[in-house]
Amino acid sequence: MSAQHRGPDCDLLGDAMKALVVSGHLVVLGLLGYLVEHQPPQYQPLTAASAPDTDLGAESL
């Protein structure tokens, strides 16, 4: 009896798992990017909360 070589073994389950993991990572990254871009403003910027620039030294002269 001679053994026949039928070509490279196809690992269909491994390929499907790789595709599932890669697509899952892409979905998570996409959702995180979407949430970062569309988050409501929670805090006012420091420049908006600061006092306006006034020259207090000129009034006392």
C-alpha angles and dihedrals in degrees: 000000000000124000116235121218108227098189131262117337112256111222099198094168092052092048091049091050091050091051091048093050094046093047090047091054091049092050092050092048090048093050092048091050091049092050092049092051095045103040115128117247107263101175133036115240116257092243092059092050095049123095118263117261110265130165102237094171094065093058094058095054 
